[in-house]
Amino acid sequence: MSGRNAPRVETFGCRLNIWESEVVRDQASGAGLNDAIIFNTCAVTAEAERQARQAIRRARRENPDARIVVTGCAAQIAPDNWDAMPEVDHVVGNHDKLTAPAWQALAKGDEPVIVSDVMQIRETATHMLDAFSGHTRGFLQVQQGCDHRCTFCIIPYGRGPSRSVPAGEVVSQVRTLVENGYREVVLTGVDMTSYGGDLPGRPSLGNLARRILKLVPELERLRLSSIDSIEADDDLMRLIAEEERLMPHLHLSLQAGDDMILKRMKRRHLRDDSIRFCEEARRLRPDIVFGADFIAGFPTETDEMFENTMRLVDECGLTWLHVFPFSPRPGTPAAKMPQVARETAKARADRLRAKGAARVLAHLEEGLGATKPVLMETPVLGRTHQFTPVRVKEEARAGEILPLRLAAHDGKSFEGLRAA
């Protein structure tokens, strides 16, 4: 997108940040900051912050006269660190980045740093977005913040307490996205399965998804971003079994497969809980595919404990692994625990990723020859309902859903041919 028409927004981290970046683009543009370069940062790992700093320095070298703004979780948690970078003109907090007054104040140059205390925020609302730059899916925030305190995680201090968007607002936004041509909508949040705990009647995530699918029958595909399986409600499980428009792909926040490590992480599940959930979801929806987050080399993790995590991948039948070597975040309890050597953590992460690659290969082998509906993300790349990438040689239109025969694979994605 041209800098003369709208601000350039660089997004790091989760799917929620994709949605928020579109709000940021709208708000900054409305304030007249069309020549700004905005970095929506992530604080999950030190590596995510390093990548953002590297991108900021490169942007300044290539755009010496641009106004550079840093926002997102990393900016919220440590605004002074980002303000100290000579390349950075402004720092905006996570709550403030979604509000028009913050960007209007920025445009006037009144304040170089605008960061509110997110721990005091008690409500959240969606913003009416009708398009997502560069995306054929519509993303929608339904929940924000987190009330849990996993010992490795700094994100609650960047996002504040858990709060939910009222269902009526969510349904209205989904309807708007569908009316604007989006055939798949992805629900996002920081701790999505806690949805509704702060709303009247305490509606669940499953209840919300059911309402969306009932009240917006034109929506062809509904997808959930990362969930905490221990909090999956009965309504969500029934929906998995009954509703084909709910995509058979769940990304689970598992983190480890050893009970002692899970307790030291202050997670709310044990390894057997993960196995039971995957078995039950697969019983209800045999074609379901799971992704999962894992941390390798958590403090005090022994070789035996790590092997329990390796075995969990097979016992849960996982496919898409998102693996992090442990990265101590200042201010978290895990940063004060006895650390595993960095080289050991990286080696374990490499083994876990290799395990994930083998699981993907098995998934691709199993799917060969089938014909699947594929949502095209670009003229040559799409994804199945199970989120498997499919490449085509005969270009298609981004945003359309094509029946493609999965004719071959390269170990990472299918080659798709148009079905006769």
Phi, psi and omega per residue, in radians:
M1 nan 2.378 -3.074
S2 -1.209 2.391 3.094
G3 -1.101 -0.371 3.124
R4 -1.293 -0.354 -3.051
N5 -1.760 -0.552 -3.097
A6 -2.824 2.751 3.099
P7 -1.088 2.642 3.025
R8 -1.571 2.185 -3.125
V9 -2.052 2.129 3.092
E10 -1.759 2.143 -3.022
T11 -1.890 2.273 3.062
F12 -2.064 2.599 2.988
G13 1.595 -2.442 -2.832
C14 -1.405 3.020 3.110
R15 -1.140 -0.503 3.076
L16 -1.057 -0.655 3.111
N17 -1.124 -0.525 3.083
I18 -1.080 -0.823 3.104
W19 -1.085 -0.830 -3.087
E20 -1.123 -0.574 3.124
S21 -1.090 -0.579 3.095
E22 -1.222 -0.658 3.052
V23 -1.103 -0.791 3.120
V24 -1.015 -0.787 3.141
R25 -1.024 -0.780 -3.138
D26 -1.129 -0.806 -3.089
Q27 -1.168 -0.754 -3.135
A28 -1.170 -0.684 3.103
S29 -1.123 -0.728 3.113
G30 -1.085 -0.472 3.113
A31 -1.535 0.014 3.104
G32 1.512 0.248 -3.097
L33 -1.620 0.877 -3.027
N34 -1.272 -0.278 3.117
D35 -1.762 0.178 3.137
A36 -1.392 2.685 2.950
I37 -2.009 2.075 -3.007
I38 -1.988 2.275 -3.134
F39 -1.917 1.978 3.128
N40 -1.661 1.737 -2.890
T41 -1.557 2.916 3.095
C42 -2.156 2.574 3.141
A43 -2.130 0.250 -3.086
V44 -1.066 -0.734 -3.122
T45 -2.339 2.799 3.034
A46 -1.094 -0.563 3.140
E47 -1.126 -0.683 3.114
A48 -1.086 -0.688 3.111
E49 -1.226 -0.681 3.117
R50 -1.064 -0.755 3.129
Q51 -1.092 -0.674 3.117
A52 -1.147 -0.764 3.126
R53 -1.080 -0.731 3.121
Q54 -1.070 -0.758 -3.138
A55 -1.162 -0.641 3.117
I56 -1.121 -0.798 -3.141
R57 -1.104 -0.707 3.120
R58 -1.137 -0.723 -3.141
A59 -1.096 -0.675 3.125
R60 -1.161 -0.715 3.114
R61 -1.074 -0.718 -3.059
E62 -1.470 -0.320 -3.096
N63 -2.377 1.253 -3.013
P64 -1.074 -0.419 -3.084
D65 -1.763 -0.026 -3.093
A66 -1.276 2.708 3.002
R67 -1.582 2.089 -3.091
I68 -1.816 2.190 -3.108
V69 -2.097 2.359 3.087
V70 -1.999 2.268 3.102
T71 -2.440 -2.966 3.132
G72 1.658 -3.027 -3.023
C73 -1.086 -0.766 -3.121
A74 -1.098 -0.686 3.130
A75 -1.186 -0.651 3.137
Q76 -1.141 -0.744 -3.036
I77 -1.295 -0.674 -3.079
A78 -2.412 1.170 -3.063
P79 -1.063 -0.620 -3.107
D80 -1.111 -0.608 3.133
N81 -1.082 -0.704 -3.119
W82 -1.371 -0.618 3.087
D83 -1.118 -0.481 -3.134
A84 -1.302 -0.264 3.108
M85 -1.219 2.208 -3.110
P86 -1.096 -0.374 -3.129
E87 -1.361 -0.274 -2.986
V88 -1.692 2.288 3.108
D89 -1.640 -0.643 -3.069
H90 -2.503 2.645 3.034
V91 -2.207 2.279 -3.101
V92 -2.212 2.331 -3.097
G93 -1.298 2.973 -3.047
N94 -1.142 -0.702 3.085
H95 -1.282 -0.749 -3.054
D96 -1.149 -0.543 -3.076
K97 -1.115 -0.309 -3.112
L98 -1.701 0.084 -3.069
T99 -2.014 2.449 3.136
A100 -1.109 -0.726 -3.102
P101 -1.007 -0.626 -3.134
A102 -1.095 -0.782 -3.114
W103 -1.254 -0.546 3.075
Q104 -1.180 -0.699 3.080
A105 -1.142 -0.646 3.118
L106 -1.109 -0.752 -3.113
A107 -1.084 -0.571 3.120
K108 -1.367 -0.250 -3.121
G109 1.331 0.349 -3.076
D110 -1.190 -0.721 -3.032
E111 -2.358 2.220 3.088
P112 -1.299 -0.453 -3.114
V113 -2.240 2.128 3.102
I114 -2.211 1.729 -3.077
V115 -2.410 1.910 3.091
S116 -1.449 2.887 3.089
D117 -1.429 1.784 -3.080
V118 -1.183 -0.347 -3.130
M119 -1.200 -0.256 3.122
Q120 -1.651 -0.103 -3.104
I121 -1.355 2.293 -3.084
R122 -2.104 -0.124 3.137
E123 -2.306 2.749 3.022
T124 -2.505 2.748 -3.141
A125 -2.515 2.630 3.056
T126 -1.413 2.863 3.080
H127 -2.022 2.429 -3.055
M128 -1.316 1.700 3.113
L129 -1.864 2.383 3.136
D130 -1.950 -0.018 -3.138
A131 -2.762 2.724 3.108
F132 -2.266 2.044 -3.074
S133 -1.077 2.121 3.062
G134 1.380 0.171 -3.101
H135 -2.238 2.416 3.081
T136 -1.663 -0.073 3.003
R137 -1.808 2.632 2.983
G138 -1.649 2.318 3.117
F139 -1.861 2.498 -3.064
L140 -2.511 2.111 3.067
Q141 -1.313 2.195 3.064
V142 -2.015 -0.230 -3.080
Q143 -2.649 2.625 -3.106
Q144 -2.454 2.570 3.041
G145 1.396 3.081 -3.096
C146 -2.689 2.351 3.124
D147 -1.680 -0.078 -3.117
H148 -1.569 2.847 -3.090
R149 -2.337 1.162 3.027
C150 -1.039 2.457 -2.952
T151 -1.215 -0.288 -3.114
F152 -1.673 -0.136 -2.843
C153 -1.862 2.265 3.098
I154 -1.725 -0.164 -2.966
I155 -1.052 -0.655 3.108
P156 -0.964 -0.509 -3.134
Y157 -1.403 -0.229 3.057
G158 -1.699 -0.326 -3.045
R159 -2.026 -0.350 -3.138
G160 1.473 -2.982 -3.088
P161 -1.240 2.786 -3.139
S162 -1.172 2.340 3.098
R163 -2.654 2.588 -2.954
S164 -2.078 2.634 3.048
V165 -1.510 2.254 3.123
P166 -0.947 2.501 -3.031
A167 -1.024 -0.649 -3.132
G168 -1.062 -0.708 3.095
E169 -1.139 -0.704 3.136
V170 -1.090 -0.851 -3.121
V171 -1.052 -0.730 3.128
S172 -1.065 -0.728 -3.139
Q173 -1.199 -0.706 3.083
V174 -1.038 -0.771 -3.139
R175 -1.060 -0.721 3.104
T176 -1.080 -0.774 3.135
L177 -1.088 -0.745 3.128
V178 -1.116 -0.743 3.121
E179 -1.080 -0.435 3.134
N180 -1.671 0.270 2.958
G181 1.718 0.030 3.130
Y182 -1.391 2.213 -3.089
R183 -1.706 -0.258 3.072
E184 -2.334 2.370 3.087
V185 -2.122 2.367 3.133
V186 -1.925 2.115 3.057
L187 -1.449 2.317 -3.087
T188 -2.231 2.794 3.064
G189 -3.118 3.011 3.113
V190 -1.405 -0.751 3.134
D191 -2.411 1.242 -2.904
M192 -1.022 -0.602 -3.086
T193 -1.290 -0.089 2.997
S194 -1.553 0.080 -3.104
Y195 -0.916 2.383 2.986
G196 1.590 -0.195 -3.090
G197 -1.101 -0.374 -3.124
D198 -1.824 0.080 -3.095
L199 -1.789 2.711 3.076
P200 -0.994 2.308 -3.136
G201 1.429 -0.141 3.104
R202 0.856 1.012 3.095
P203 -1.138 2.614 -3.100
S204 -1.675 2.978 3.060
L205 -1.072 -0.719 3.109
G206 -1.077 -0.709 3.098
N207 -1.100 -0.722 3.112
L208 -1.095 -0.831 -3.135
A209 -1.062 -0.700 3.125
R210 -1.114 -0.723 3.127
R211 -1.112 -0.735 3.127
I212 -1.029 -0.867 -3.068
L213 -1.184 -0.549 3.110
K214 -1.318 -0.756 -3.008
L215 -1.530 -0.270 3.066
V216 -2.168 1.258 -3.066
P217 -1.121 -0.311 3.132
E218 -1.302 -0.294 3.121
L219 -1.186 2.163 -3.058
E220 -1.513 -0.612 -3.060
R221 -2.480 2.243 3.043
L222 -2.052 2.253 -3.105
R223 -2.186 2.514 3.085
L224 -1.804 2.429 2.994
S225 -1.430 -2.779 -2.990
S226 -1.000 2.355 3.088
I227 -2.211 2.794 3.028
D228 -1.720 1.886 -2.956
S229 -1.061 -0.501 -3.105
I230 -1.171 -0.326 -3.123
E231 -1.796 0.087 -3.138
A232 -1.101 2.183 -3.055
D233 -1.539 2.894 -3.090
D234 -1.069 -0.642 -3.133
D235 -1.135 -0.664 3.107
L236 -1.147 -0.715 3.140
M237 -1.131 -0.700 3.094
R238 -1.129 -0.650 3.135
L239 -1.146 -0.678 3.077
I240 -0.986 -0.697 -3.101
A241 -1.337 -0.600 -2.913
E242 -1.793 -0.430 -2.922
E243 -1.987 1.869 -3.113
E244 -1.175 -0.403 -3.131
R245 -1.318 -0.262 2.981
L246 -1.420 2.065 -2.993
M247 -1.132 2.389 -3.111
P248 -1.403 1.045 -3.136
H249 -2.613 2.048 3.116
L250 -2.166 2.318 3.069
H251 -1.798 2.100 -2.979
L252 -1.828 2.424 3.048
S253 -1.553 1.520 -3.096
L254 -1.672 -0.857 3.027
Q255 1.328 -0.638 3.132
A256 -2.841 2.893 3.129
G257 -2.129 0.291 3.109
D258 -2.038 2.303 -3.041
D259 -1.094 -0.706 -3.128
M260 -1.143 -0.720 3.112
I261 -1.148 -0.708 3.108
L262 -1.059 -0.682 3.100
K263 -1.169 -0.706 3.130
R264 -1.242 -0.432 3.007
M265 -1.317 -0.257 -3.048
K266 1.131 0.649 3.012
R267 -1.345 2.860 -3.084
R268 -1.805 0.166 3.132
H269 -2.291 2.833 3.004
L270 -1.996 2.996 -3.036
R271 -1.051 -0.663 -3.136
D272 -1.140 -0.524 3.073
D273 -1.103 -0.719 3.133
S274 -1.126 -0.752 -3.127
I275 -1.127 -0.780 -3.141
R276 -1.082 -0.734 -3.135
F277 -1.080 -0.820 -3.111
C278 -1.126 -0.690 3.115
E279 -1.121 -0.733 -3.118
E280 -1.212 -0.756 3.125
A281 -1.105 -0.667 3.133
R282 -1.235 -0.575 3.059
R283 -1.117 -0.713 -3.119
L284 -1.296 -0.572 -3.095
R285 -2.455 1.565 -3.003
P286 -1.014 -0.422 -3.112
D287 -1.610 0.158 -3.099
I288 -1.193 2.522 3.126
V289 -2.182 2.439 -3.080
F290 -1.965 2.421 2.854
G291 -1.880 2.908 3.136
A292 -2.781 2.580 3.014
D293 -1.627 2.417 3.070
F294 -2.398 2.537 3.005
I295 -1.947 2.155 3.110
A296 -1.771 2.394 3.098
G297 1.401 0.529 3.060
F298 -1.064 2.589 -3.136
P299 -0.846 2.370 3.136
T300 1.330 0.005 -3.118
E301 -1.179 2.142 3.078
T302 -1.597 3.012 3.071
D303 -1.035 -0.721 -3.123
E304 -1.120 -0.735 3.111
M305 -1.086 -0.729 3.125
F306 -1.124 -0.652 3.112
E307 -1.104 -0.548 3.061
N308 -1.097 -0.651 3.077
T309 -1.180 -0.732 3.111
M310 -1.027 -0.753 -3.127
R311 -1.189 -0.559 -3.117
L312 -1.067 -0.574 -3.141
V313 -0.988 -0.780 3.117
D314 -1.300 -0.710 -3.079
E315 -1.160 -0.522 3.077
C316 -1.572 -0.220 -3.088
G317 1.152 0.787 -3.103
L318 -1.379 2.728 3.121
T319 -2.134 -1.047 -3.039
W320 -1.667 1.875 -3.116
L321 -1.758 2.341 3.053
H322 -2.001 1.826 -2.919
V323 -1.955 2.319 3.055
F324 -2.116 2.297 2.849
P325 -1.219 2.466 -3.067
F326 -0.972 2.355 3.135
S327 -2.242 1.903 -3.109
P328 -1.134 2.226 3.114
R329 -1.814 2.098 3.123
P330 -0.920 2.359 3.138
G331 1.692 -0.074 3.113
T332 -1.837 2.623 3.125
P333 -1.015 -0.638 -3.091
A334 -1.116 -0.460 3.133
A335 -1.168 -0.342 -3.126
K336 -1.720 -0.056 3.135
M337 -1.413 2.817 3.073
P338 -1.036 2.121 -3.001
Q339 -1.505 2.558 2.950
V340 -1.419 2.490 3.136
A341 -0.946 2.412 -3.092
R342 -0.998 -0.709 -3.141
E343 -1.103 -0.655 3.114
T344 -1.167 -0.751 3.124
A345 -1.072 -0.748 3.137
K346 -1.146 -0.712 3.136
A347 -1.126 -0.707 3.103
R348 -1.160 -0.682 3.089
A349 -1.078 -0.698 3.113
D350 -1.089 -0.738 3.126
R351 -1.124 -0.699 -3.136
L352 -1.183 -0.682 3.087
R353 -1.135 -0.680 3.100
A354 -1.113 -0.671 3.067
K355 -1.073 -0.739 3.107
G356 -1.105 -0.707 3.118
A357 -1.082 -0.668 3.103
A358 -1.163 -0.647 3.112
R359 -1.183 -0.675 3.083
V360 -1.099 -0.752 3.126
L361 -1.033 -0.766 3.113
A362 -1.095 -0.697 3.118
H363 -1.106 -0.731 3.133
L364 -1.169 -0.732 3.115
E365 -1.055 -0.734 -3.106
E366 -1.150 -0.564 -3.063
G367 -1.516 -0.146 -3.083
L368 -0.984 2.379 3.077
G369 1.591 -0.279 -3.133
A370 -1.348 2.763 3.014
T371 -1.919 2.171 -3.055
K372 -2.253 2.600 2.999
P373 -1.295 2.227 -3.042
V374 -2.129 2.163 3.047
L375 -1.461 2.048 -3.095
M376 -1.357 2.187 3.102
E377 -1.576 -0.592 3.069
T378 -2.378 3.075 3.098
P379 -1.053 -0.334 -3.071
V380 -2.175 0.007 -3.093
L381 -2.396 2.286 3.059
G382 -2.419 -3.084 3.110
R383 -2.412 2.498 3.065
T384 -1.301 3.084 3.075
H385 -1.089 -0.422 3.101
Q386 -1.534 0.140 3.114
F387 1.266 0.341 3.109
T388 -1.407 2.257 3.131
P389 -1.225 2.452 3.128
V390 -2.304 2.189 3.106
R391 -1.812 2.505 3.128
V392 -2.216 2.580 3.090
K393 -1.555 -0.553 3.115
E394 -1.555 1.905 -2.984
E395 -1.038 2.566 -3.140
A396 -2.199 3.125 3.118
R397 -1.647 2.208 3.109
A398 -1.010 2.311 3.129
G399 1.792 -0.277 3.122
E400 -1.542 2.711 3.098
I401 -1.851 2.105 -3.074
L402 -2.022 2.456 2.942
P403 -1.350 2.009 -3.104
L404 -2.120 2.406 3.037
R405 -1.499 2.233 -3.092
L406 -1.462 1.606 -2.905
A407 -1.540 -0.481 -3.088
A408 -2.795 3.014 3.054
H409 -2.628 2.813 3.127
D410 -1.977 0.309 -3.119
G411 1.614 -0.237 3.140
K412 -2.199 -0.519 -3.107
S413 -2.637 2.799 3.085
F414 -1.441 2.726 2.840
E415 -1.773 2.144 -3.063
G416 -1.860 2.454 3.064
L417 -2.069 2.443 3.129
R418 -1.034 2.259 -3.127
A419 -1.212 2.495 -3.141
A420 -1.191 nan nan
